Amino acid sequence: MKTKSHLRGAALGLGLLLIAMPAHVAAQSTGGIEFTAQVTPTDGRPEPVRQLTFYLLRKNLDDIRQEAMQFEPAPRLDKFADGLSVSPKLKAWMKKNHTVQLFGADFTKSLTADDIMDVPEFYDAYMSLNAGLAGTGFPKPKYKEKDRIANPEKYKQQKEDYTEAIRKFMGAAPESARGIEANLNDINPFVRWEQLLSEQRQRLEKRTLELAQTRYLAAQTDTNLEGHGSFAGLPPGNYWIGMLTMQAVAGDVRLRWNVPVTVRPGETIRVELTNLNAAKPYAAGPNSDH
């Protein structure tokens, strides 16, 4: 009887051990992350990031954004330029310079005499700006409209001479192109292009967040009043801690994080999130075909 009792006790103990073992093994095979998030304003003291949601992703958020771009590609400047109601030469200039911005000091400085002479819109804007000014030494045409038919050779030569005189004047007085953009306002497509880019950025961010939260989200947690948070029961592997669209704000500083963390079996990793390892702001604003 005593032997049977011992056997029953041993069997019961073994059974309990077998029941408890999977949980024990699971605890040893997973890991965790504990983190503290702080923001330091300029000329200020560190402040805890209180009661904000942090996400743990299985893929770098920047790489997720690149994946999202396959579904929401950036608009192509070349295609946009081709659809404009401007001269072929202005379209070619836009493609060559990878811009549709026809205003500002940088635009004016970038224009060469050849650009102004060859692109009809630039030439007309330049002539409107300078041809009526007195006392600047701007060339005056010698060709007459009546010679177009009566004496075409003379008309052609005098017009070529006038064109060359304007080109020389530009070289001697490059400031004469300053203000040319005022006569290009009606054809400037920059606002439309910026609107296209803005809409694409919004779609891209929406798609990025959808992928992050549906395909790559491992866990999420809220920080406490001291800026502490944790993730437990994580399979070993590489993760990234971040805030997705949220920002941590303190004074004049606004931060996000996208910090890589490697989780090992049975270990709890401790991470400090500060200004030093915050992510650079995303500027998605493509302005070319690249």
DRENVEXDREN-161687 format. One record per residue (C-alpha): residue number from 1; x negated, y, z. Coordinates in pm, whole numbers, m for minus. Each point is the difference from the previous one (the first is absolute). Layout:
BEGIN
n = NUM | xx = X | yy = Y | zz = Z
...
end
This chain:
BEGIN
n = 1 | xx = 0 | yy = 0 | zz = 0
n = 2 | xx = m279 | yy = 235 | zz = 96
n = 3 | xx = m175 | yy = m73 | zz = m330
n = 4 | xx = 315 | yy = 77 | zz = m199
n = 5 | xx = 44 | yy = 323 | zz = 191
n = 6 | xx = m356 | yy = 101 | zz = m81
n = 7 | xx = 57 | yy = m83 | zz = m364
n = 8 | xx = 317 | yy = 208 | zz = m10
n = 9 | xx = m181 | yy = 293 | zz = 160
n = 10 | xx = m289 | yy = m24 | zz = m242
n = 11 | xx = 236 | yy = m18 | zz = m295
n = 12 | xx = 195 | yy = 301 | zz = 124
n = 13 | xx = m322 | yy = 198 | zz = 53
n = 14 | xx = m124 | yy = m93 | zz = m345
n = 15 | xx = 331 | yy = 105 | zz = m152
n = 16 | xx = m12 | yy = 337 | zz = 171
n = 17 | xx = m359 | yy = 45 | zz = m113
n = 18 | xx = 95 | yy = m77 | zz = m360
n = 19 | xx = 284 | yy = 248 | zz = 18
n = 20 | xx = m221 | yy = 274 | zz = 138
n = 21 | xx = m294 | yy = m74 | zz = m231
n = 22 | xx = 140 | yy = 152 | zz = m324
n = 23 | xx = 64 | yy = 330 | zz = 176
n = 24 | xx = m348 | yy = m9 | zz = 152
n = 25 | xx = m159 | yy = m84 | zz = m336
n = 26 | xx = 202 | yy = 273 | zz = m171
n = 27 | xx = m114 | yy = 253 | zz = 258
n = 28 | xx = m361 | yy = m98 | zz = m61
n = 29 | xx = 37 | yy = 15 | zz = m381
n = 30 | xx = 152 | yy = 351 | zz = m12
n = 31 | xx = m141 | yy = 336 | zz = 98
n = 32 | xx = 113 | yy = 349 | zz = 82
n = 33 | xx = m75 | yy = 369 | zz = m36
n = 34 | xx = 17 | yy = 271 | zz = 261
n = 35 | xx = m47 | yy = 358 | zz = m113
n = 36 | xx = 2 | yy = 355 | zz = 122
n = 37 | xx = 79 | yy = 293 | zz = m231
n = 38 | xx = m115 | yy = 354 | zz = 70
n = 39 | xx = m4 | yy = 324 | zz = m199
n = 40 | xx = m239 | yy = 284 | zz = 73
n = 41 | xx = 105 | yy = 342 | zz = m128
n = 42 | xx = m264 | yy = 248 | zz = m112
n = 43 | xx = m168 | yy = 147 | zz = 307
n = 44 | xx = 232 | yy = m206 | zz = 220
n = 45 | xx = 5 | yy = m311 | zz = 218
n = 46 | xx = 110 | yy = m351 | zz = m107
n = 47 | xx = 374 | yy = m60 | zz = 23
n = 48 | xx = 164 | yy = m346 | zz = 4
n = 49 | xx = 224 | yy = m95 | zz = m290
n = 50 | xx = 320 | yy = m64 | zz = 193
n = 51 | xx = 294 | yy = m218 | zz = m101
n = 52 | xx = m77 | yy = m28 | zz = m370
n = 53 | xx = 32 | yy = m316 | zz = m208
n = 54 | xx = m317 | yy = m171 | zz = m120
n = 55 | xx = 1 | yy = m271 | zz = m264
n = 56 | xx = m234 | yy = m294 | zz = m43
n = 57 | xx = m43 | yy = m93 | zz = m366
n = 58 | xx = m160 | yy = m300 | zz = m165
n = 59 | xx = m131 | yy = 218 | zz = m282
n = 60 | xx = m173 | yy = 337 | zz = m19
n = 61 | xx = 260 | yy = 272 | zz = m57
n = 62 | xx = m215 | yy = 152 | zz = m275
n = 63 | xx = 0 | yy = m334 | zz = m181
n = 64 | xx = 376 | yy = m29 | zz = 47
n = 65 | xx = 34 | yy = 342 | zz = m161
n = 66 | xx = m207 | yy = m116 | zz = m296
n = 67 | xx = 229 | yy = m301 | zz = m31
n = 68 | xx = 302 | yy = 232 | zz = 9
n = 69 | xx = m150 | yy = 204 | zz = m286
n = 70 | xx = 56 | yy = m298 | zz = m227
n = 71 | xx = 373 | yy = 64 | zz = 46
n = 72 | xx = m21 | yy = 381 | zz = 16
n = 73 | xx = m284 | yy = 101 | zz = m235
n = 74 | xx = m120 | yy = 358 | zz = m18
n = 75 | xx = 133 | yy = 209 | zz = m290
n = 76 | xx = m239 | yy = 28 | zz = m293
n = 77 | xx = m114 | yy = 351 | zz = m82
n = 78 | xx = m59 | yy = m87 | zz = m366
n = 79 | xx = 356 | yy = m126 | zz = m39
n = 80 | xx = 136 | yy = 305 | zz = 180
n = 81 | xx = m198 | yy = 235 | zz = m226
n = 82 | xx = 123 | yy = m180 | zz = m312
n = 83 | xx = 359 | yy = 71 | zz = 104
n = 84 | xx = m50 | yy = 377 | zz = 33
n = 85 | xx = 128 | yy = 254 | zz = m253
n = 86 | xx = m341 | yy = 156 | zz = m61
n = 87 | xx = m251 | yy = m8 | zz = m282
n = 88 | xx = m202 | yy = m315 | zz = m71
n = 89 | xx = m318 | yy = 193 | zz = 80
n = 90 | xx = 126 | yy = 97 | zz = 346
n = 91 | xx = 96 | yy = m362 | zz = 63
n = 92 | xx = m350 | yy = m106 | zz = m102
n = 93 | xx = m150 | yy = 263 | zz = 234
n = 94 | xx = 210 | yy = m129 | zz = 290
n = 95 | xx = m109 | yy = m359 | zz = m61
n = 96 | xx = m366 | yy = 95 | zz = m38
n = 97 | xx = 0 | yy = 204 | zz = 322
n = 98 | xx = 235 | yy = m232 | zz = 193
n = 99 | xx = 223 | yy = 285 | zz = 110
n = 100 | xx = 327 | yy = 172 | zz = m85
n = 101 | xx = m65 | yy = 295 | zz = 233
n = 102 | xx = 1 | yy = 321 | zz = m202
n = 103 | xx = m59 | yy = 251 | zz = 277
n = 104 | xx = m247 | yy = 95 | zz = 271
n = 105 | xx = m359 | yy = 116 | zz = 12
n = 106 | xx = m138 | yy = m348 | zz = m71
n = 107 | xx = 215 | yy = m29 | zz = m313
n = 108 | xx = m117 | yy = 338 | zz = m132
n = 109 | xx = m365 | yy = m77 | zz = 73
n = 110 | xx = 26 | yy = m336 | zz = m176
n = 111 | xx = 113 | yy = 155 | zz = m328
n = 112 | xx = m267 | yy = 38 | zz = m265
n = 113 | xx = 13 | yy = 224 | zz = m304
n = 114 | xx = 56 | yy = m310 | zz = m213
n = 115 | xx = 296 | yy = m101 | zz = 217
n = 116 | xx = 164 | yy = 339 | zz = m38
n = 117 | xx = m65 | yy = 22 | zz = m372
n = 118 | xx = 105 | yy = m357 | zz = m79
n = 119 | xx = 312 | yy = m43 | zz = 215
n = 120 | xx = 285 | yy = 213 | zz = m141
n = 121 | xx = 165 | yy = 60 | zz = 338
n = 122 | xx = m327 | yy = 120 | zz = 155
n = 123 | xx = m76 | yy = 221 | zz = m299
n = 124 | xx = 344 | yy = 164 | zz = 3
n = 125 | xx = m22 | yy = 57 | zz = 377
n = 126 | xx = m348 | yy = 150 | zz = m35
n = 127 | xx = 104 | yy = 229 | zz = m283
n = 128 | xx = 307 | yy = 118 | zz = 194
n = 129 | xx = m230 | yy = 82 | zz = 290
n = 130 | xx = m268 | yy = 188 | zz = m194
n = 131 | xx = 111 | yy = 114 | zz = m345
n = 132 | xx = 196 | yy = 301 | zz = 125
n = 133 | xx = m263 | yy = 130 | zz = 240
n = 134 | xx = m179 | yy = 319 | zz = m100
n = 135 | xx = m360 | yy = 82 | zz = 83
n = 136 | xx = m115 | yy = m358 | zz = 59
n = 137 | xx = m169 | yy = m45 | zz = m334
n = 138 | xx = 237 | yy = m279 | zz = m96
n = 139 | xx = m29 | yy = m67 | zz = m377
n = 140 | xx = 267 | yy = 136 | zz = m231
n = 141 | xx = 110 | yy = m193 | zz = m308
n = 142 | xx = m94 | yy = 131 | zz = m345
n = 143 | xx = 203 | yy = m246 | zz = m203
n = 144 | xx = 339 | yy = 113 | zz = m132
n = 145 | xx = 306 | yy = m213 | zz = m48
n = 146 | xx = 47 | yy = 129 | zz = m357
n = 147 | xx = m334 | yy = m159 | zz = m94
n = 148 | xx = 124 | yy = m347 | zz = 98
n = 149 | xx = 151 | yy = m38 | zz = m348
n = 150 | xx = m158 | yy = 288 | zz = m193
n = 151 | xx = m358 | yy = m80 | zz = 97
n = 152 | xx = m9 | yy = m333 | zz = 188
n = 153 | xx = m380 | yy = m33 | zz = m4
n = 154 | xx = m46 | yy = 342 | zz = 160
n = 155 | xx = 277 | yy = m72 | zz = 249
n = 156 | xx = m156 | yy = m333 | zz = 96
n = 157 | xx = m349 | yy = 145 | zz = 44
n = 158 | xx = 114 | yy = 297 | zz = 207
n = 159 | xx = 209 | yy = m227 | zz = 223
n = 160 | xx = m297 | yy = m231 | zz = 55
n = 161 | xx = m217 | yy = 304 | zz = 80
n = 162 | xx = 260 | yy = 117 | zz = 252
n = 163 | xx = 13 | yy = m344 | zz = 164
n = 164 | xx = m378 | yy = m5 | zz = 32
n = 165 | xx = 1 | yy = 353 | zz = 145
n = 166 | xx = 247 | yy = m110 | zz = 268
n = 167 | xx = m216 | yy = m301 | zz = 83
n = 168 | xx = m306 | yy = 226 | zz = 44
n = 169 | xx = 200 | yy = 239 | zz = 216
n = 170 | xx = 99 | yy = m289 | zz = 229
n = 171 | xx = m363 | yy = m101 | zz = 36
n = 172 | xx = m101 | yy = 352 | zz = 91
n = 173 | xx = 301 | yy = 62 | zz = 229
n = 174 | xx = 107 | yy = m331 | zz = 161
n = 175 | xx = 205 | yy = 200 | zz = 254
n = 176 | xx = 236 | yy = 87 | zz = m285
n = 177 | xx = 166 | yy = m340 | zz = 52
n = 178 | xx = 82 | yy = 81 | zz = 361
n = 179 | xx = 378 | yy = 8 | zz = 42
n = 180 | xx = 71 | yy = m207 | zz = m310
n = 181 | xx = 220 | yy = m235 | zz = 206
n = 182 | xx = 264 | yy = 274 | zz = 38
n = 183 | xx = 87 | yy = m55 | zz = m366
n = 184 | xx = 17 | yy = m380 | zz = 40
n = 185 | xx = 267 | yy = m18 | zz = 269
n = 186 | xx = 275 | yy = m102 | zz = m241
n = 187 | xx = m187 | yy = m309 | zz = m119
n = 188 | xx = m182 | yy = m96 | zz = 321
n = 189 | xx = 111 | yy = m359 | zz = 82
n = 190 | xx = m185 | yy = m22 | zz = 333
n = 191 | xx = 311 | yy = 18 | zz = 219
n = 192 | xx = 166 | yy = m284 | zz = m193
n = 193 | xx = m316 | yy = m210 | zz = 27
n = 194 | xx = m28 | yy = 60 | zz = 373
n = 195 | xx = 364 | yy = m103 | zz = 41
n = 196 | xx = m72 | yy = m327 | zz = m181
n = 197 | xx = m298 | yy = m65 | zz = 227
n = 198 | xx = 203 | yy = 80 | zz = 312
n = 199 | xx = 279 | yy = m237 | zz = m101
n = 200 | xx = m252 | yy = m275 | zz = m74
n = 201 | xx = m170 | yy = 49 | zz = 338
n = 202 | xx = 335 | yy = m32 | zz = 177
n = 203 | xx = 85 | yy = m320 | zz = m187
n = 204 | xx = m348 | yy = m137 | zz = 66
n = 205 | xx = 18 | yy = 65 | zz = 374
n = 206 | xx = 345 | yy = m158 | zz = 20
n = 207 | xx = m122 | yy = m311 | zz = m184
n = 208 | xx = m314 | yy = m13 | zz = 217
n = 209 | xx = 205 | yy = 6 | zz = 320
n = 210 | xx = 234 | yy = m268 | zz = m134
n = 211 | xx = m291 | yy = m231 | zz = m78
n = 212 | xx = m170 | yy = 71 | zz = 332
n = 213 | xx = 310 | yy = m73 | zz = 207
n = 214 | xx = 138 | yy = m295 | zz = m194
n = 215 | xx = m308 | yy = m183 | zz = m126
n = 216 | xx = m295 | yy = 93 | zz = 222
n = 217 | xx = 141 | yy = 90 | zz = 342
n = 218 | xx = m143 | yy = m221 | zz = 278
n = 219 | xx = 135 | yy = 187 | zz = 303
n = 220 | xx = 100 | yy = 340 | zz = 131
n = 221 | xx = 3 | yy = 166 | zz = 341
n = 222 | xx = 56 | yy = 336 | zz = 169
n = 223 | xx = m266 | yy = 170 | zz = 210
n = 224 | xx = 77 | yy = 86 | zz = 363
n = 225 | xx = m44 | yy = 337 | zz = 169
n = 226 | xx = m375 | yy = m59 | zz = 31
n = 227 | xx = m35 | yy = m78 | zz = m373
n = 228 | xx = m53 | yy = m373 | zz = 60
n = 229 | xx = 145 | yy = m275 | zz = m220
n = 230 | xx = m56 | yy = m369 | zz = m66
n = 231 | xx = 65 | yy = m284 | zz = m244
n = 232 | xx = 6 | yy = m356 | zz = 135
n = 233 | xx = 18 | yy = m354 | zz = m141
n = 234 | xx = m183 | yy = 85 | zz = m322
n = 235 | xx = m141 | yy = m267 | zz = m229
n = 236 | xx = m374 | yy = 50 | zz = m57
n = 237 | xx = m80 | yy = 220 | zz = m296
n = 238 | xx = m52 | yy = 354 | zz = m127
n = 239 | xx = 256 | yy = 270 | zz = 77
n = 240 | xx = 42 | yy = 377 | zz = m28
n = 241 | xx = 153 | yy = 225 | zz = 266
n = 242 | xx = 187 | yy = 302 | zz = m133
n = 243 | xx = 303 | yy = 225 | zz = 23
n = 244 | xx = 125 | yy = m10 | zz = m361
n = 245 | xx = 181 | yy = 333 | zz = m54
n = 246 | xx = m24 | yy = 129 | zz = 356
n = 247 | xx = m268 | yy = 240 | zz = 122
n = 248 | xx = m146 | yy = 58 | zz = 345
n = 249 | xx = 6 | yy = 373 | zz = 68
n = 250 | xx = m195 | yy = 204 | zz = 254
n = 251 | xx = m39 | yy = 373 | zz = m54
n = 252 | xx = m138 | yy = 57 | zz = m348
n = 253 | xx = m96 | yy = m365 | zz = m57
n = 254 | xx = 213 | yy = m263 | zz = m174
n = 255 | xx = m130 | yy = m355 | zz = m21
n = 256 | xx = 84 | yy = m341 | zz = m141
n = 257 | xx = m194 | yy = m321 | zz = 37
n = 258 | xx = m77 | yy = m293 | zz = m226
n = 259 | xx = m257 | yy = m178 | zz = 218
n = 260 | xx = m120 | yy = m355 | zz = m81
n = 261 | xx = m3 | yy = m254 | zz = 284
n = 262 | xx = m110 | yy = m364 | zz = 0
n = 263 | xx = 192 | yy = m230 | zz = 236
n = 264 | xx = m173 | yy = m316 | zz = 127
n = 265 | xx = 155 | yy = m303 | zz = 175
n = 266 | xx = 58 | yy = 53 | zz = 370
n = 267 | xx = m141 | yy = 355 | zz = 0
n = 268 | xx = 162 | yy = 337 | zz = 63
n = 269 | xx = m163 | yy = 278 | zz = m200
n = 270 | xx = m4 | yy = 350 | zz = 145
n = 271 | xx = 12 | yy = 297 | zz = m238
n = 272 | xx = m27 | yy = 374 | zz = 56
n = 273 | xx = 184 | yy = 211 | zz = m257
n = 274 | xx = m139 | yy = 354 | zz = m11
n = 275 | xx = m74 | yy = 285 | zz = m238
n = 276 | xx = m321 | yy = m178 | zz = m98
n = 277 | xx = 166 | yy = m305 | zz = m158
n = 278 | xx = 316 | yy = 167 | zz = m131
n = 279 | xx = 85 | yy = m47 | zz = m366
n = 280 | xx = m54 | yy = 276 | zz = m250
n = 281 | xx = 326 | yy = 157 | zz = m120
n = 282 | xx = 135 | yy = m167 | zz = m314
n = 283 | xx = 11 | yy = 232 | zz = m296
n = 284 | xx = 137 | yy = m190 | zz = m262
n = 285 | xx = 23 | yy = 291 | zz = m276
n = 286 | xx = m126 | yy = m155 | zz = m320
n = 287 | xx = m49 | yy = 258 | zz = m271
n = 288 | xx = m144 | yy = m200 | zz = m283
n = 289 | xx = 26 | yy = m329 | zz = m180
n = 290 | xx = m228 | yy = m174 | zz = 248
end
